[in-house]
Amino acid sequence: MKKAELLAPAGNMESLKAAVAGGCDAVYLGLQNFSARAFAGNFSHDEFEEAIRFCHVRGVKIYVTVNTMLYETEIANTIKEIDFLYKHDVDALLIQDLGLFHYVRTCYPDLEIHCSTQMHVHNTAGVKYMKQEGASRVVIARETPIETIREMCKCGIDIEVFVYGAICISYSGQCLMSSSVNHRSANKGVCAQCCRLQYYPSAGEHFPEGDYILSPKDLNILPRLPELLDAGAASLKIEGRMKRPEYVWLVTRVFREAIDAYYANEPYELNQDQIRDLMLMFNRGFSLGHLFSADVKQRMSQYRPNHMGLRIGTVLSYKNDKVQVRLSDRLYQHDGLRILNRPTDTGLTAVRIEKDDRLVSEAGPGDVVWLDCKSRPVPKKGQPLQKTSDARLVSSIDHMIEDDPKTIALNISYTAIAGQPLLVTVSDEDGHTCTCASAADCQKPLKAPVSKDRLEELLMRTGGYPYVFTDISGEYEEIFLPVSAVNETRRNVLDAISSLREINHPDRGEALPYSFSFEEETGEHDSVIVQNRFISEKKNGIRYADHSEVCSPINQDLSEKKTYQNQILSEIGDLYSERENCIAGYTLNIANSYAAAYFLSRPGITAAVISSEINDAQCENLIRAFEERYGFTPYLYRVVYGRRVLMYIKDKFIENIPETITDFNGNIYKVSYNNSVSLIYEPMPLTAEKGSCRGMYLLMDAEDSAENAKEIANEEISRRI
């Protein structure tokens, strides 16, 4: 049985080393551009080269996220980054953009591609399609249940599953909330996390569950880990490229222990100290998520959207910028604290702890202490005191990361014969073997020889190298050789095997040329498409496409090929179908000429709707580049009007779905719930000009009636013609 991979996040070099020390099999990280975590520290080229050396020597793979939607002006630099990563031995890329996917498959056929969760593969048909296209792995949507994962794992492609960390409330790759409201696109890695903000049923009112109705708890499937491993998941992914190194180490370590226990047929259960440590490091409350069908109350954290920590006391009083609390748990100097308060929480650090009129470095349950508290709002009697950072826990983990127990087993052999150089050979379990000779020959001893035991003791030292010798053998006769010469030979052979271990793909050469062309598929196209609920008709170049003609972006149960005629396709699983005269829809995130070419070259796709996040200049750049590269003008539509669905949320986010929700700026969002999916619509209609696109696309899904849809559509069309 192939052992499942443990994949850990690395937002910077410190977190990468923490992940390796914690026992991961692979890390995923981003360079400083084109990563869906643009606000993580990320890696420069020099840091990436250091990371590759550090990880590969220790038997850990590196995957790099290039998982954003790409605009035309970004393509050239992205290609340069891909070439740099390829030449510097990256193990795989995580990609969202299908144009980039096709480019890499064409030019770097021996480079592994993993489909990012941003690609929105959430059904078995999508997995089958991406396998067919040459992907090595699919990172499936967090909404995918264990029953579907079992079927996906039978498709003959690696399935990667998130097992711990923050959850997006909307399907990844389909969330436009941040883009619409804050002009910060989640598909560009700059999400403003609108799901963690407050929403209200209407002005001046509150939801009984709390104001943070779109904020999910963090995922933690440790209690059900064996079921996921039984299902055949190839990689278990920890979320957290924005988290501190101590978080990365702690979570990686507990999953390492749990995975190893599973393969050893041993039970594994977190003890109370481990649960406490995980909660102190970061938690919004924990949930099994959609993976194990947690209900809405189990999944959502609507009381607070941020790190809750652990309750360790209660406020007794406040005066003169000091708060008095009665403790129910341990408190240490320099612990991070939060008092749950309104309208915001009160943050403080235990810099000074006063107990019985004297300063102490710690206090325990039952103690009454005073803490400096100049933050506002002022604490009130009875409010909970939460510990959000434990100074001693962080310090102890830092020491364990420094110790770095990750070592690689080596065998060593030697030949020590007078009149010949000392020969030292080392080999690892991956088939690497290196031999080095001492600069000087071994001599016959005039006085005391270097004994065999002494020689082997010197050779078995590994110093700062991440190795441990498990076996030593040799041919020995009495010799003399300076200790410095023995040490130098040992260092040389360890350097040599490290150089071999650094390179996982020694046969990589130059990139192949991007040689790709296709002919325009001729035929009639409607100049205007109106996506709506009720009307299905074509008249005077205007096509009204009702819901039966527009594939849903959410189709969890799609697993086999279907036949689509005159359909508007909306997600990756739709591409597994047989197609005739179909259109690639705007939810497929087509934002550059390579992506447009990819879809238009698929059999049966005659036109495409570009991403609704593209501006006028980006639209013009896309079309111009397409014409220059492929020799014809593509039939592209642009979304020119309509309220887009900003979030597609699996199941409910609150027990009683409201008709609208209101944010703190007074924006009102229409909400609907059908077929186990909650939809949140744009407050105001998007408006744009079609520019150089040959067709216009209008969205009327949020309108109340067929009459409204037709009237508004006609008005918007007339205004643009």
ZICOR-V317626 format. One record per residue. N is the residue number from 1. RES is the residue in one small letter. PSI is psi as a letter, one per 20 degrees, with the letter a starting at -180 (999 if undefined). OMEGA is omega in radians with two decimals (* if undefined). Layout:
N/RES/PSI/OMEGA + N/RES/PSI/OMEGA
This chain:
1/m/p/3.10 + 2/k/p/-3.09 + 3/k/p/3.12 + 4/a/q/3.13 + 5/e/q/3.00 + 6/l/o/-3.02 + 7/l/p/-3.03 + 8/a/q/-3.12 + 9/p/q/3.07 + 10/a/o/3.11 + 11/g/i/3.11 + 12/n/r/-3.06 + 13/m/h/3.14 + 14/e/g/3.13 + 15/s/h/3.09 + 16/l/g/3.14 + 17/k/h/3.08 + 18/a/g/3.13 + 19/a/g/3.14 + 20/v/g/3.10 + 21/a/h/3.13 + 22/g/i/3.04 + 23/g/k/3.14 + 24/c/r/3.04 + 25/d/h/-3.12 + 26/a/q/3.03 + 27/v/q/2.99 + 28/y/q/-3.05 + 29/l/r/3.09 + 30/g/q/2.91 + 31/l/a/-2.98 + 32/q/j/3.04 + 33/n/q/2.96 + 34/f/k/3.09 + 35/s/q/-3.10 + 36/a/j/2.96 + 37/r/m/-3.06 + 38/a/h/-3.08 + 39/f/j/2.96 + 40/a/r/3.13 + 41/g/g/3.12 + 42/n/r/-2.90 + 43/f/p/2.94 + 44/s/r/3.10 + 45/h/g/-3.14 + 46/d/g/3.13 + 47/e/h/3.11 + 48/f/g/3.11 + 49/e/g/3.07 + 50/e/g/-3.13 + 51/a/g/3.12 + 52/i/g/3.13 + 53/r/g/-3.09 + 54/f/g/-3.04 + 55/c/g/-3.05 + 56/h/g/3.10 + 57/v/h/-3.10 + 58/r/j/3.07 + 59/g/k/-3.11 + 60/v/p/3.13 + 61/k/q/3.09 + 62/i/p/3.03 + 63/y/p/-3.10 + 64/v/p/-3.14 + 65/t/o/2.96 + 66/v/l/-2.81 + 67/n/l/3.01 + 68/t/q/2.93 + 69/m/p/-3.02 + 70/l/p/3.01 + 71/y/r/-3.05 + 72/e/g/-3.09 + 73/t/i/-3.13 + 74/e/i/-3.01 + 75/i/g/-3.07 + 76/a/g/3.13 + 77/n/h/3.09 + 78/t/g/3.13 + 79/i/h/3.08 + 80/k/g/3.13 + 81/e/g/3.12 + 82/i/g/-3.13 + 83/d/g/3.08 + 84/f/g/-3.11 + 85/l/g/3.13 + 86/y/g/-3.09 + 87/k/h/3.14 + 88/h/k/2.84 + 89/d/k/3.03 + 90/v/q/-3.09 + 91/d/h/3.10 + 92/a/q/3.02 + 93/l/q/2.96 + 94/l/p/-3.00 + 95/i/p/3.00 + 96/q/g/-2.97 + 97/d/p/-3.09 + 98/l/h/3.01 + 99/g/g/3.08 + 100/l/g/3.09 + 101/f/g/-3.11 + 102/h/h/3.11 + 103/y/g/-3.11 + 104/v/g/3.11 + 105/r/h/-3.12 + 106/t/g/-2.99 + 107/c/h/-3.11 + 108/y/m/-3.00 + 109/p/i/3.14 + 110/d/j/3.13 + 111/l/p/-3.14 + 112/e/p/3.02 + 113/i/p/3.02 + 114/h/p/3.12 + 115/c/o/-3.13 + 116/s/q/3.04 + 117/t/h/3.06 + 118/q/i/3.10 + 119/m/i/3.02 + 120/h/l/3.02 + 121/v/o/-3.01 + 122/h/j/3.07 + 123/n/r/-3.06 + 124/t/h/3.09 + 125/a/g/3.11 + 126/g/h/3.09 + 127/v/g/-3.14 + 128/k/h/-3.13 + 129/y/g/-3.10 + 130/m/h/2.99 + 131/k/g/3.13 + 132/q/h/-3.11 + 133/e/i/3.06 + 134/g/j/3.06 + 135/a/q/3.08 + 136/s/h/-3.05 + 137/r/q/3.04 + 138/v/p/2.99 + 139/v/o/-2.97 + 140/i/q/3.13 + 141/a/q/-3.14 + 142/r/i/-3.13 + 143/e/i/-3.01 + 144/t/p/-3.13 + 145/p/r/-3.07 + 146/i/h/-3.14 + 147/e/g/3.12 + 148/t/h/3.11 + 149/i/g/3.11 + 150/r/g/3.13 + 151/e/h/3.11 + 152/m/h/-3.10 + 153/c/i/3.08 + 154/k/j/-3.02 + 155/c/i/3.10 + 156/g/k/3.09 + 157/i/q/-3.14 + 158/d/p/3.08 + 159/i/p/3.13 + 160/e/p/-3.01 + 161/v/p/3.00 + 162/f/p/-3.09 + 163/v/i/-3.07 + 164/y/q/3.00 + 165/g/a/-3.05 + 166/a/q/3.14 + 167/i/p/2.95 + 168/c/p/3.13 + 169/i/h/3.11 + 170/s/q/3.02 + 171/y/p/3.13 + 172/s/q/-3.09 + 173/g/i/-3.11 + 174/q/j/-3.10 + 175/c/o/3.13 + 176/l/j/-3.05 + 177/m/g/-3.11 + 178/s/h/3.13 + 179/s/g/-3.09 + 180/s/g/-2.99 + 181/v/h/-3.02 + 182/n/j/-3.11 + 183/h/k/3.07 + 184/r/o/-2.97 + 185/s/p/3.00 + 186/a/h/3.10 + 187/n/i/3.04 + 188/k/j/3.06 + 189/g/j/-3.10 + 190/v/l/-3.11 + 191/c/p/3.12 + 192/a/j/3.10 + 193/q/l/3.08 + 194/c/h/-3.14 + 195/c/i/-3.12 + 196/r/j/-3.12 + 197/l/r/-3.10 + 198/q/q/3.06 + 199/y/q/-3.03 + 200/y/q/3.08 + 201/p/h/3.03 + 202/s/r/-3.06 + 203/a/p/3.06 + 204/g/j/-3.14 + 205/e/r/3.14 + 206/h/q/2.99 + 207/f/q/-3.13 + 208/p/h/-3.13 + 209/e/h/-3.06 + 210/g/r/-3.07 + 211/d/i/-3.04 + 212/y/m/-2.93 + 213/i/i/-3.14 + 214/l/j/-3.04 + 215/s/o/3.13 + 216/p/q/2.95 + 217/k/r/3.08 + 218/d/q/3.14 + 219/l/p/3.01 + 220/n/o/-3.07 + 221/i/j/3.14 + 222/l/g/-3.13 + 223/p/h/-3.10 + 224/r/j/-3.07 + 225/l/g/-3.13 + 226/p/h/-3.14 + 227/e/h/3.11 + 228/l/h/3.09 + 229/l/h/3.06 + 230/d/h/-3.12 + 231/a/h/3.08 + 232/g/j/3.11 + 233/a/p/-3.09 + 234/a/h/-3.08 + 235/s/p/3.12 + 236/l/o/-2.94 + 237/k/p/3.05 + 238/i/p/3.07 + 239/e/q/3.04 + 240/g/k/3.10 + 241/r/i/3.08 + 242/m/i/-3.04 + 243/k/r/-3.10 + 244/r/q/-3.10 + 245/p/h/-3.11 + 246/e/h/3.05 + 247/y/g/-3.10 + 248/v/g/-3.12 + 249/w/g/-3.04 + 250/l/g/-3.11 + 251/v/g/3.11 + 252/t/g/-3.08 + 253/r/g/-3.10 + 254/v/h/3.08 + 255/f/h/3.07 + 256/r/g/3.13 + 257/e/g/-3.10 + 258/a/g/3.13 + 259/i/g/3.14 + 260/d/h/3.11 + 261/a/g/3.13 + 262/y/g/-3.09 + 263/y/i/3.05 + 264/a/j/-3.10 + 265/n/k/3.12 + 266/e/q/3.09 + 267/p/q/3.09 + 268/y/p/3.09 + 269/e/p/3.12 + 270/l/p/3.03 + 271/n/r/-3.04 + 272/q/h/3.11 + 273/d/g/3.13 + 274/q/g/3.11 + 275/i/g/3.13 + 276/r/g/-3.12 + 277/d/g/3.12 + 278/l/g/-3.14 + 279/m/h/3.12 + 280/l/h/-3.08 + 281/m/g/3.00 + 282/f/p/3.01 + 283/n/q/2.95 + 284/r/k/-2.84 + 285/g/q/-3.08 + 286/f/q/-3.10 + 287/s/q/3.00 + 288/l/i/3.05 + 289/g/a/3.12 + 290/h/i/-3.13 + 291/l/g/3.11 + 292/f/k/2.94 + 293/s/l/3.03 + 294/a/q/-3.14 + 295/d/r/-2.99 + 296/v/h/3.14 + 297/k/h/3.13 + 298/q/h/-3.04 + 299/r/h/-2.92 + 300/m/q/3.11 + 301/s/m/-2.94 + 302/q/i/3.12 + 303/y/g/3.11 + 304/r/q/-3.11 + 305/p/j/-2.99 + 306/n/a/-3.11 + 307/h/p/-3.10 + 308/m/h/-3.07 + 309/g/b/3.13 + 310/l/q/3.07 + 311/r/p/3.14 + 312/i/j/3.14 + 313/g/a/-3.10 + 314/t/p/3.13 + 315/v/p/3.06 + 316/l/g/-3.12 + 317/s/r/3.13 + 318/y/p/3.02 + 319/k/q/3.06 + 320/n/l/3.12 + 321/d/k/3.03 + 322/k/q/3.12 + 323/v/p/3.10 + 324/q/p/-3.12 + 325/v/q/2.98 + 326/r/p/-3.05 + 327/l/q/3.00 + 328/s/i/-3.11 + 329/d/r/-3.08 + 330/r/q/3.03 + 331/l/p/3.14 + 332/y/q/3.07 + 333/q/p/3.14 + 334/h/j/3.00 + 335/d/q/3.02 + 336/g/p/-3.02 + 337/l/q/3.04 + 338/r/p/3.01 + 339/i/p/-3.12 + 340/l/o/-2.92 + 341/n/r/3.08 + 342/r/q/0.06 + 343/p/i/3.04 + 344/t/r/3.11 + 345/d/q/3.11 + 346/t/o/-3.12 + 347/g/q/3.11 + 348/l/r/3.08 + 349/t/q/-3.10 + 350/a/m/3.12 + 351/v/g/3.11 + 352/r/p/3.07 + 353/i/o/3.14 + 354/e/p/3.12 + 355/k/p/-3.13 + 356/d/l/3.07 + 357/d/k/3.03 + 358/r/q/-3.14 + 359/l/p/3.11 + 360/v/r/3.14 + 361/s/i/3.10 + 362/e/r/3.08 + 363/a/r/-3.02 + 364/g/a/-3.12 + 365/p/p/-3.14 + 366/g/i/-3.14 + 367/d/q/3.00 + 368/v/p/-3.06 + 369/v/q/3.01 + 370/w/p/3.13 + 371/l/q/3.02 + 372/d/p/-3.10 + 373/c/n/3.12 + 374/k/i/-3.11 + 375/s/q/3.08 + 376/r/q/0.11 + 377/p/q/-3.10 + 378/v/p/3.09 + 379/p/q/3.13 + 380/k/q/-3.12 + 381/k/p/3.08 + 382/g/i/-3.12 + 383/q/q/-3.11 + 384/p/q/3.00 + 385/l/p/-3.12 + 386/q/p/2.98 + 387/k/p/-3.11 + 388/t/i/3.07 + 389/s/p/-3.11 + 390/d/o/-3.03 + 391/a/g/-3.10 + 392/r/h/3.09 + 393/l/g/-3.14 + 394/v/g/-3.13 + 395/s/g/-3.12 + 396/s/h/3.11 + 397/i/h/3.11 + 398/d/h/3.12 + 399/h/h/-3.14 + 400/m/h/3.08 + 401/i/g/3.13 + 402/e/h/-3.13 + 403/d/h/3.08 + 404/d/n/-3.11 + 405/p/i/-3.10 + 406/k/o/-3.14 + 407/t/q/3.13 + 408/i/p/-3.12 + 409/a/p/3.09 + 410/l/q/2.92 + 411/n/q/-3.13 + 412/i/p/3.03 + 413/s/r/-3.06 + 414/y/r/2.99 + 415/t/o/-3.11 + 416/a/n/-3.09 + 417/i/p/-3.12 + 418/a/p/3.14 + 419/g/i/3.13 + 420/q/q/3.06 + 421/p/q/2.99 + 422/l/p/3.10 + 423/l/p/-3.14 + 424/v/p/-3.13 + 425/t/p/3.04 + 426/v/q/3.12 + 427/s/q/3.11 + 428/d/r/-3.09 + 429/e/i/3.14 + 430/d/j/3.09 + 431/g/j/3.09 + 432/h/p/3.09 + 433/t/p/3.13 + 434/c/q/3.06 + 435/t/p/3.07 + 436/c/q/3.14 + 437/a/q/3.08 + 438/s/q/-3.12 + 439/a/h/-3.14 + 440/a/q/3.10 + 441/d/q/2.97 + 442/c/q/-3.11 + 443/q/q/2.98 + 444/k/p/-3.05 + 445/p/p/3.04 + 446/l/h/3.09 + 447/k/d/-3.09 + 448/a/p/3.08 + 449/p/r/2.93 + 450/v/o/-3.08 + 451/s/r/3.10 + 452/k/g/3.14 + 453/d/g/-3.14 + 454/r/g/3.14 + 455/l/g/-3.12 + 456/e/h/3.09 + 457/e/g/3.10 + 458/l/g/-3.09 + 459/l/h/-3.08 + 460/m/i/3.11 + 461/r/q/3.11 + 462/t/i/3.06 + 463/g/c/-3.10 + 464/g/j/-3.14 + 465/y/q/-3.10 + 466/p/l/-3.08 + 467/y/q/2.96 + 468/v/p/3.12 + 469/f/p/-3.12 + 470/t/i/-3.11 + 471/d/q/3.09 + 472/i/p/3.08 + 473/s/q/-3.14 + 474/g/r/3.03 + 475/e/p/-2.97 + 476/y/p/2.86 + 477/e/r/-3.06 + 478/e/p/-3.11 + 479/i/r/2.94 + 480/f/p/3.05 + 481/l/p/-3.13 + 482/p/q/3.12 + 483/v/h/-3.13 + 484/s/h/3.13 + 485/a/h/3.08 + 486/v/g/-3.13 + 487/n/g/-3.14 + 488/e/g/3.14 + 489/t/g/3.10 + 490/r/g/3.12 + 491/r/h/-3.13 + 492/n/g/-3.11 + 493/v/h/3.07 + 494/l/h/3.05 + 495/d/h/-3.10 + 496/a/g/-3.13 + 497/i/h/3.05 + 498/s/g/3.12 + 499/s/h/3.09 + 500/l/g/-3.09 + 501/r/h/3.13 + 502/e/h/-3.03 + 503/i/o/3.09 + 504/n/h/-3.06 + 505/h/m/-3.04 + 506/p/i/-3.03 + 507/d/j/-3.13 + 508/r/p/3.12 + 509/g/c/3.13 + 510/e/q/3.10 + 511/a/q/3.02 + 512/l/q/3.11 + 513/p/q/3.07 + 514/y/n/-3.11 + 515/s/n/-3.08 + 516/f/p/3.09 + 517/s/q/3.09 + 518/f/r/-3.10 + 519/e/q/3.08 + 520/e/p/3.10 + 521/e/o/-3.08 + 522/t/q/3.14 + 523/g/r/-3.12 + 524/e/p/3.07 + 525/h/q/3.04 + 526/d/p/-3.12 + 527/s/h/3.14 + 528/v/p/3.00 + 529/i/p/3.09 + 530/v/o/3.10 + 531/q/p/-3.04 + 532/n/a/-3.12 + 533/r/h/-2.76 + 534/f/h/-2.90 + 535/i/p/3.02 + 536/s/o/3.14 + 537/e/r/3.08 + 538/k/p/-3.10 + 539/k/p/3.07 + 540/n/l/3.10 + 541/g/j/3.11 + 542/i/p/3.11 + 543/r/p/2.98 + 544/y/o/-3.09 + 545/a/o/3.14 + 546/d/a/-3.02 + 547/h/h/3.13 + 548/s/i/-3.10 + 549/e/i/-3.13 + 550/v/o/3.13 + 551/c/q/3.11 + 552/s/q/3.03 + 553/p/i/-3.14 + 554/i/o/-3.10 + 555/n/m/-2.99 + 556/q/h/-3.01 + 557/d/i/-3.11 + 558/l/p/-3.09 + 559/s/h/-3.08 + 560/e/r/3.12 + 561/k/p/3.00 + 562/k/r/3.06 + 563/t/p/-3.12 + 564/y/p/3.03 + 565/q/p/3.09 + 566/n/k/-3.12 + 567/q/q/2.97 + 568/i/o/-3.03 + 569/l/q/-2.97 + 570/s/i/-3.12 + 571/e/r/-2.98 + 572/i/h/-3.13 + 573/g/h/3.11 + 574/d/h/-3.10 + 575/l/i/3.10 + 576/y/i/-3.05 + 577/s/r/2.88 + 578/e/p/-2.98 + 579/r/q/3.02 + 580/e/p/3.09 + 581/n/l/-3.12 + 582/c/r/-3.14 + 583/i/p/3.03 + 584/a/p/-3.02 + 585/g/r/-3.03 + 586/y/h/3.13 + 587/t/i/3.05 + 588/l/j/2.96 + 589/n/l/3.11 + 590/i/o/-3.00 + 591/a/j/3.13 + 592/n/r/-3.04 + 593/s/h/3.11 + 594/y/g/3.11 + 595/a/g/3.10 + 596/a/g/3.14 + 597/a/h/3.13 + 598/y/g/-3.08 + 599/f/g/-3.09 + 600/l/i/3.08 + 601/s/i/3.09 + 602/r/p/3.14 + 603/p/p/3.06 + 604/g/i/3.05 + 605/i/o/-3.02 + 606/t/i/-3.13 + 607/a/r/-3.12 + 608/a/q/3.04 + 609/v/p/-3.10 + 610/i/r/3.14 + 611/s/p/3.11 + 612/s/i/3.13 + 613/e/i/-3.11 + 614/i/p/3.05 + 615/n/r/-3.04 + 616/d/g/-3.09 + 617/a/g/3.13 + 618/q/h/3.08 + 619/c/g/-3.13 + 620/e/g/3.14 + 621/n/g/3.14 + 622/l/g/-3.06 + 623/i/g/3.13 + 624/r/g/3.14 + 625/a/h/3.12 + 626/f/g/-3.12 + 627/e/g/-3.13 + 628/e/h/-3.06 + 629/r/h/-2.98 + 630/y/i/2.98 + 631/g/j/3.05 + 632/f/r/3.14 + 633/t/p/-3.09 + 634/p/q/3.05 + 635/y/n/-3.11 + 636/l/q/3.02 + 637/y/q/3.03 + 638/r/p/3.07 + 639/v/o/-3.07 + 640/v/i/-3.12 + 641/y/q/2.94 + 642/g/q/3.03 + 643/r/o/3.13 + 644/r/q/2.92 + 645/v/o/-3.10 + 646/l/h/3.11 + 647/m/p/2.93 + 648/y/o/-3.03 + 649/i/p/3.10 + 650/k/p/3.13 + 651/d/b/-3.10 + 652/k/q/3.01 + 653/f/i/3.09 + 654/i/q/-3.01 + 655/e/g/3.12 + 656/n/o/-3.07 + 657/i/p/3.13 + 658/p/r/3.08 + 659/e/h/3.11 + 660/t/q/2.92 + 661/i/q/-3.07 + 662/t/p/3.11 + 663/d/r/-3.03 + 664/f/i/3.07 + 665/n/j/3.14 + 666/g/j/3.08 + 667/n/p/-3.12 + 668/i/p/-3.10 + 669/y/p/3.03 + 670/k/q/-3.13 + 671/v/p/3.02 + 672/s/q/-3.14 + 673/y/p/3.06 + 674/n/q/3.12 + 675/n/l/3.08 + 676/s/k/3.09 + 677/v/p/3.02 + 678/s/p/-3.14 + 679/l/p/3.06 + 680/i/p/-3.03 + 681/y/q/3.11 + 682/e/p/3.13 + 683/p/g/-3.13 + 684/m/q/-3.12 + 685/p/p/2.95 + 686/l/p/3.02 + 687/t/p/3.12 + 688/a/r/3.02 + 689/e/q/-3.08 + 690/k/i/3.11 + 691/g/c/-3.11 + 692/s/i/3.09 + 693/c/q/-3.05 + 694/r/i/-3.11 + 695/g/q/3.08 + 696/m/q/-3.12 + 697/y/p/-3.12 + 698/l/q/-3.13 + 699/l/p/3.14 + 700/m/j/-3.05 + 701/d/h/-3.06 + 702/a/i/-3.11 + 703/e/r/-2.97 + 704/d/h/-3.03 + 705/s/r/3.10 + 706/a/h/-3.13 + 707/e/g/3.10 + 708/n/g/-3.10 + 709/a/g/-3.08 + 710/k/g/-3.12 + 711/e/g/-3.12 + 712/i/g/3.14 + 713/a/g/-3.13 + 714/n/h/3.13 + 715/e/g/-3.12 + 716/e/h/3.12 + 717/i/g/-3.12 + 718/s/h/-3.12 + 719/r/h/-3.05 + 720/r/i/-3.10 + 721/i/999/*
